[in-house]
Amino acid sequence: MAKIVTMGEIMLRLSTPGHTRFVQTDTFDINYGGGEANVCVSLSNYGHETAFLTKLPKHEIGQSAVNSLRRYGVDTSFIARGGDRVGIYFLESGASMRPSKVVYDRAHSAIALADPSDFDFDAVFRDADWFHFTGITPALGKKATILIEEALKAAKRHNVTVSVDLNYRQKLWSVEEARKTMTHLMQYVDVLIGNEEDADKCLGFKPEATDITQGKLNIDGYKKMFKKMYETFNVKYIATSLRESFSASDNGWSGLVYDGKTFHHSKTYDIRIVDRVGGGDSFSAGLIHGLLTKDTHAEAIEYAVAASALKQTIPGDFNLVSKDEVERLVGGDGSGRVQR
């Protein structure tokens, strides 16, 4: 198996129990998660050697975040310690026609204020095979943008494959800031992942005749967009998850991948959602695993879509499924029957 490094922010998640609203709850359920951390945990569960880079305070909440990764076999030895804050986000899970809501409390978190000198990037990437980051990290501020670019430069010095999940977050930065920064960082990227909103907001590309809020997908529009992006950024693969949002509870879920020559559109799963947070991260992790271990990019996208469909049936940010469970779903066993 490969050694895979990810870098970003792991946050304390405070979510309302069940589907209660912020204004009616007296308690919160506690989890830890964040885009790159979620990817790391998934890949560790698939048997890869994984390491997560971030900066966390030395106090007990920072240590709890570290422990949440250690329990799943993620290497936390490169995590820098210092700063005052662990980022927090509050989650209210939607249902039926009521959407989920997220409130951030992450300003001035330790990783947002970290310096490149906090990390020995050459030691991190010396024996690594893959580096994954998301557009969330540079959105944390100018220092975080500098930090992630230094990590990317080091990864390239060591011939490490780089993937990015664009992950646009409108509460963190503007479209103009996102496009300027992410277009610049694309020079380091080999595998580009992002949905239709991400591609538009971060890179200025948009699929024709698609409206996911109406459950309307135009695959030919995605293919045209992928070809333009491939020519512009000279990457090896472009992939996206395809979500058809019929309601907050029921979604259609599939994926599309392009290698510069051929497209593959995966099978579609109808999901009754338990927790959609981390769905995109589990897709990225499944794609990385698939590209590293499968014979074709078609097999890789099928694995990614199945893995991320399963994630959305699990509470919390992390995708706590095994490689065998994903393979069973890829093979057609989606009955949900009790495994005895």
Protein Blocks (a to p, Z undefined) as FASTA:
>chain_A
ZZdddddddddddddehjbcfklpcbdcdddddfklmmmmmmmmnopacdddddddfbfk
lmmmmmmmmmnopafklpccedjbdcdddddddehjbccdddddfehiaklmpcfklpcf
klmmmmccbdcddfklmmnomklmmmmmmmmmmmmmnopacdddfkpafklbcfklmmmm
mmmmmmmpfbdcddfklmmmmnopacehiafknopacfklmmmmmmmmmmmnopabdcdd
ddddfbfkbccddddddehjaccdddddddddfblghklmmmmmmmmmmmmmmmbfklmm
mmmmmmmmmmmmpgcjbdcbdfklmmmmmnopanopacZZ
